[in-house]
Amino acid sequence: MTNLTEKQSQVYDLYVQGLSTRKIADKLNIAKSTVGDHLKKARKKVEMAESPGLIEGLNNSGIDIGIFQHGWVKGENGSWFVKPSDFGQLDQTTMEEIIQGAFETSVPRVSPTTRQTQYVEQDLLTKYVLADLHMGMYAWAKESGEDYDINIAENTLMASMDRLIQSTPNSATALLLNLGDTFHANDRSGMTPASGNILDMDTRFVKIAVTVIRVLRYTLETLAEKHEKVVYAAVPGNHDPDQSMWLTLALIEAYRDDPRIEIVWNPSAWVSYRHGKNLFVAHHGDKVNFQRLVLAMAENYSIDWGETYWRFLDTGHVHHQREQEIGGVLCRSYRTISAKDEYHTKNAYVSKRSITAQTYHVDQGEILVNNVHLFNGMPA
């Protein structure tokens, strides 16, 4: 179906098994550049052939899939811009075609969720905090005390959220607050964007991204089974300043047709949310202390500050639990459910692992705190 040559088929089979270009070259006794050429052609044929809508569009256009280069292809199932060759080498005309056609492309959306809880308390909001998940981080038990990879991270988050959601009241509103560093790395380079520190990564970046979307969808839709309204709000971390943006945009498109799930679009380092007399403000917390954050909070949210009585500032970044009241603002940093990598172990960073939810009354402020603690890597 894909019309691969024998050599293209050999290269592609080894590639999907996870071998690097260099290892494929060594195994097949060919030059690394030759591997790259075969792989590019093979991926082009395979990826096109695996898209029924694209095949339909090409056939309707009378275009040979083997020679197709780039352009917008339209069919009954949607529209696609296709550029099989190196994206980094796009010419100006191609870039203009992408920009012009981007708004015609639809994103698959989730059908509206169904609430299973019969009774909810309208005056209550429960805030579920995701802090420093570091999805994609790799740890080896002999080096850092505990094994950790993308599969362990997914299972840990889902089990922890299940336990946490079961423990909270039937609040009308759930706020899923993501404090950043959802991804361990900002891109496939596997380094921190600002300092260039090399990170311990588990697998291909696209697999990490797919897993993150899957676990967030699971969390949002599980919350929607219990709560009448679910709100997702996030701030970027120092590990994932760019990835947090596309992640939010993807969730906006996915849940655009679900009136009970609200995704807050937030291109800022800050995010806020109001619930009656309660003001929630979040910042990742890197390179700044509580005192400076509270001063900036009062300035940035002066109207909300004046109209509320209970004020809360939430941060992540430090991976340990800390609480301090400053100027009437209750400031918190949170533990993570992620294991420690080699860097944190070597530099003697020590903290327990847990995930937290707090419940707030519209007038009376915080009335309940629920914690799920991890013991031997799983919810205790």
C-alpha positions in Angstrom: 0.0 0.0 0.0 2.7 2.4 0.9 5.0 1.3 -2.1 8.2 1.3 0.0 11.5 0.1 -1.5 13.2 -2.8 0.3 15.8 -0.4 1.8 13.2 2.2 2.8 11.2 -0.6 4.5 14.2 -1.9 6.4 15.1 1.6 7.6 11.5 2.5 8.6 11.0 -0.8 10.5 14.2 -0.1 12.6 13.1 3.5 13.1 9.7 2.6 14.6 11.6 0.1 16.9 13.3 3.1 18.5 16.7 2.9 16.9 18.6 6.1 16.2 19.8 7.1 12.8 23.4 6.2 13.7 22.4 2.7 15.0 20.3 2.1 11.9 23.3 3.0 9.7 25.6 0.7 11.6 23.1 -2.2 11.5 22.5 -1.9 7.7 26.1 -0.9 7.0 25.1 2.2 5.1 26.0 5.9 5.5 24.0 7.9 8.1 23.0 10.5 5.4 21.6 7.6 3.3 19.5 6.5 6.3 18.1 10.0 6.6 17.2 10.1 3.0 15.5 6.6 3.1 13.7 7.5 6.3 12.4 10.8 5.0 10.9 9.1 1.9 9.5 6.2 3.9 7.8 8.4 6.5 6.3 10.5 3.7 4.7 7.5 2.1 3.6 5.8 5.3 2.2 8.9 7.0 0.2 9.9 3.9 -1.1 6.3 3.4 -2.3 6.1 7.0 -4.6 9.1 6.6 -7.9 8.1 4.8 -9.0 11.7 4.5 -5.7 12.7 3.0 -5.9 9.9 0.4 -9.4 11.0 -0.4 -8.3 14.5 -1.0 -5.3 13.6 -3.1 -7.3 11.2 -5.2 -10.0 13.9 -5.7 -7.3 16.3 -6.7 -5.7 13.8 -9.2 -2.3 14.1 -7.3 0.1 11.2 -7.2 0.9 10.5 -3.5 4.5 9.5 -4.5 5.3 12.9 -5.9 3.1 15.2 -3.8 5.2 17.9 -2.2 3.0 20.4 -0.2 -0.3 22.3 -0.2 -3.8 22.3 1.2 -5.8 19.1 0.5 -9.5 19.2 1.1 -12.0 16.3 1.4 -15.3 15.5 3.2 -13.4 14.6 6.4 -11.5 17.9 6.7 -8.6 20.0 5.3 -4.9 19.3 5.7 -1.7 21.2 4.9 0.9 18.7 3.9 4.6 19.3 3.6 6.5 16.0 3.7 10.0 17.5 3.3 12.0 19.2 6.1 9.7 21.8 7.8 12.7 23.9 8.6 13.3 24.5 4.9 9.9 26.0 4.1 10.0 28.8 1.5 8.0 32.0 1.8 5.2 30.8 -0.4 4.7 27.7 1.6 4.6 29.7 4.9 2.0 31.9 3.5 -0.1 28.9 2.5 0.1 27.5 6.0 -1.0 30.8 7.6 -3.8 31.2 5.0 -5.1 27.7 5.5 -4.6 27.2 9.2 -8.0 28.7 10.1 -9.8 26.2 7.8 -8.6 23.2 9.7 -10.9 21.7 12.4 -9.6 20.2 15.6 -11.4 17.0 16.9 -13.6 17.9 19.8 -14.9 15.9 22.8 -18.6 15.2 23.2 -20.2 16.9 26.2 -19.5 15.0 29.4 -22.2 13.5 31.7 -22.4 14.3 35.4 -23.1 11.3 37.5 -23.3 13.0 40.9 -27.0 13.8 41.6 -26.5 16.6 44.2 -23.9 19.3 44.4 -23.4 22.2 46.8 -23.7 25.4 44.8 -21.7 27.5 47.3 -18.6 25.3 47.2 -15.6 25.2 44.9 -12.9 22.6 45.2 -9.4 23.5 43.8 -7.3 20.6 42.7 -3.6 21.5 42.4 -1.2 20.0 39.9 2.3 21.0 40.8 5.5 20.1 38.9 4.4 16.8 37.3 7.6 16.7 35.1 6.1 14.3 32.7 8.8 12.6 30.6 11.4 12.6 33.4 13.5 9.5 33.8 14.9 8.2 37.0 16.9 5.0 37.8 16.3 3.5 41.3 20.0 2.6 41.7 20.9 6.2 41.1 18.1 8.2 42.7 16.2 5.7 44.9 13.2 5.0 42.7 12.4 4.1 39.1 10.4 6.6 37.2 9.4 7.0 33.5 6.4 8.2 31.4 4.3 5.1 32.1 4.9 5.2 35.8 4.1 9.0 35.8 0.8 8.4 34.0 -0.3 5.6 36.3 0.7 7.6 39.4 -1.2 10.7 38.4 -4.4 8.8 37.4 -4.4 6.8 40.6 -3.7 9.8 42.8 -6.4 11.9 41.2 -8.9 9.1 41.5 -8.2 8.9 45.2 -8.3 12.7 45.7 -11.5 13.2 43.7 -13.2 10.5 45.8 -12.3 12.3 49.0 -13.6 15.7 48.2 -17.1 17.2 48.7 -19.7 17.4 45.9 -18.8 21.0 45.1 -20.6 22.6 42.2 -17.3 23.9 40.8 -14.0 22.2 40.4 -10.9 24.3 39.6 -8.0 22.2 38.2 -5.0 24.5 38.8 -1.8 23.6 36.9 1.2 25.3 38.5 3.6 24.6 35.6 6.5 22.2 34.8 3.9 19.7 33.5 6.6 18.7 31.0 10.1 17.9 32.2 11.5 19.4 29.0 10.3 22.2 26.8 11.2 20.4 23.5 13.1 17.4 22.2 16.5 18.9 23.0 15.9 17.7 26.6 17.4 20.8 28.2 16.0 23.6 30.4 15.2 26.6 28.1 16.9 29.3 30.2 20.0 27.6 31.6 20.5 24.8 29.1 20.8 22.1 31.9 20.7 18.6 30.4 17.7 16.7 31.6 17.1 13.0 32.2 14.4 12.1 29.6 12.5 8.9 29.2 11.3 8.7 25.6 10.4 10.5 22.4 8.9 13.9 23.0 5.8 13.3 20.9 5.0 10.3 23.1 5.3 12.4 26.2 3.0 15.1 24.7 0.4 12.5 23.8 0.5 11.0 27.3 0.2 14.5 28.9 -2.9 15.2 26.9 -4.4 11.8 27.7 -3.9 12.2 31.5 -5.3 15.7 31.6 -8.3 14.6 29.6 -8.8 11.7 32.0 -8.6 14.1 34.9 -10.9 16.8 33.5 -13.5 14.2 32.4 -13.4 12.4 35.8 -13.9 15.7 37.5 -16.9 16.5 35.2 -18.5 13.2 36.4 -18.6 14.6 39.9 -18.8 18.4 39.6 -21.3 20.6 37.8 -18.6 22.9 36.3 -14.9 22.2 35.7 -12.4 25.0 35.1 -8.8 24.4 34.0 -6.3 27.2 34.5 -2.5 26.9 34.1 0.7 28.9 34.3 4.0 28.1 32.5 6.9 26.6 34.3 10.6 27.2 33.9 10.9 23.7 32.3 7.9 24.1 29.9 7.2 27.8 29.1 6.2 27.0 25.5 4.6 23.6 25.9 2.2 24.9 28.5 0.8 27.3 25.8 0.0 24.8 23.1 -1.3 22.4 25.7 -3.9 24.9 26.9 -4.9 25.7 23.3 -5.3 22.0 22.5 -7.6 21.7 25.5 -9.6 24.7 24.5 -10.3 23.2 21.1 -11.0 19.8 22.4 -13.7 21.0 24.9 -15.1 23.9 22.9 -18.4 22.1 22.6 -18.7 21.1 26.2 -20.4 23.8 28.2 -19.4 22.3 31.6 -15.7 22.3 31.0 -14.0 25.8 30.8 -10.4 26.1 29.7 -8.9 29.4 30.7 -6.7 30.8 27.9 -3.6 32.3 29.7 -0.5 33.5 27.8 0.8 35.2 31.0 3.1 34.0 33.8 0.1 34.7 36.1 -3.5 33.4 36.3 -6.4 34.3 38.6 -9.9 33.0 39.4 -12.7 34.4 41.6 -15.2 32.4 43.7 -17.4 34.9 45.6 -15.2 36.4 48.3 -12.3 34.2 47.3 -9.4 35.3 45.0 -7.0 32.7 43.7 -3.8 33.8 42.0 -1.1 31.5 40.7 2.5 31.9 39.5 5.1 29.1 39.0 7.3 30.7 41.6 10.7 30.5 40.0 13.2 33.4 40.6 10.9 35.2 42.9 9.8 34.9 46.6 6.4 35.1 48.3 6.9 38.8 49.4 7.5 40.0 45.9 4.7 37.9 44.5 2.2 39.3 47.0 3.2 42.9 46.2 2.7 42.2 42.5 -0.5 40.4 43.1 -2.0 43.5 44.9 -1.0 45.7 41.9 -1.9 43.3 39.1 -5.3 42.3 40.6 -6.2 45.5 42.5 -9.9 45.4 41.6 -10.3 41.7 42.5 -8.2 42.4 45.7 -10.7 45.1 46.7 -13.8 43.0 46.1 -12.6 39.9 47.9 -11.9 39.0 51.5 -10.1 35.7 51.2 -6.9 35.8 49.1 -4.7 32.9 48.1 -1.4 32.7 46.2 -0.3 29.3 44.9 3.2 28.5 43.5 5.1 25.4 42.5 8.8 25.0 41.5 10.4 24.1 44.8 8.7 20.7 45.1 8.1 21.0 48.8 5.2 22.2 51.0 5.4 25.6 52.5 2.8 28.0 53.8 3.1 31.6 54.9 0.5 34.4 55.4 1.7 37.8 54.1 -0.5 40.9 54.2 -3.7 38.9 54.5 -2.7 36.6 51.6 -2.2 32.8 52.3 0.8 31.8 50.2 1.5 28.2 49.5 4.0 26.1 47.6 3.2 22.4 46.9 4.8 19.0 46.9 4.9 17.1 43.6 3.9 13.5 43.0 6.9 13.1 40.7 9.9 11.1 41.9 13.4 12.7 42.2 15.8 12.5 39.3 19.6 12.2 39.6 20.1 16.0 39.8 17.8 16.4 42.8 19.2 13.4 44.5 22.8 14.5 44.0 22.1 17.9 45.4 20.3 16.6 48.5 16.8 17.9 47.7 14.4 16.0 50.0 10.6 16.2 50.3 7.6 13.9 50.5 5.3 13.3 47.6 1.6 14.3 47.7 -1.3 15.9 45.8 -3.7 18.4 47.4 -7.2 19.8 47.0 -8.8 22.6 49.0 -12.5 23.4 49.2 -13.9 27.0 49.5 -17.2 28.4 50.5 -18.4 31.4 48.4 -18.4 33.6 51.6 -16.6 31.7 54.3 -13.3 31.0 52.5 -11.3 27.7 52.8 -13.3 25.1 54.8 -11.6 21.8 54.0 -8.2 20.5 52.8 -7.8 17.0 51.3 -4.4 15.3 50.7 -3.3 12.1 49.0 0.2 11.1 50.1 2.4 8.7 48.1 4.1 5.8 49.9 6.5 3.6 47.9 5.5 5.5 44.8 1.7 5.0 45.0 -1.2 6.7 46.9 -1.2 5.6 50.5 
